[in-house]
Amino acid sequence: MTLSQLLQYLDEHMDGVFLDGDPAASLEKARSGEHRNPIAAEVLVALMDGAGADSPDATMERGEAVKSIGPTRLKYMGDDAPVEGFRLVEKTIVTIDAAYNEEALALRG
């Protein structure tokens, strides 16, 4: 799955919080601090960095997607972190799993 496909899946299944434009524009806005949702922007940057991605067309495996947002997850598990950040990161992990599960099922036919 490409990073772009994953972001589109996340956006469709998480109430439109990830994309702020198309995937490329969303990643650019997340990097520059212009994304409309700062917590989603942190997750986007973590995913992009985790994939070593210089474009939304970079391939990303399930394990690297979940691992890449690990530090962001730990940040939002802190006592002083906003609850909405924790909820977003946790839902993101569950939704990443669902995206890769659906992809695996589709490949099986």
Salt bridges, closest charged atoms under 4 A:
ASP15 OD2 - LYS91 NZ 3.99
ASP20 OD1 - LYS29 NZ 3.34
ASP20 OD1 - ARG36 NE 3.91
GLU42 OE1 - LYS75 NZ 2.79
ASP49 OD1 - ARG31 NH2 2.47
GLU90 OE2 - ARG73 NE 2.55
ASP97 OD1 - ARG62 NH1 3.10
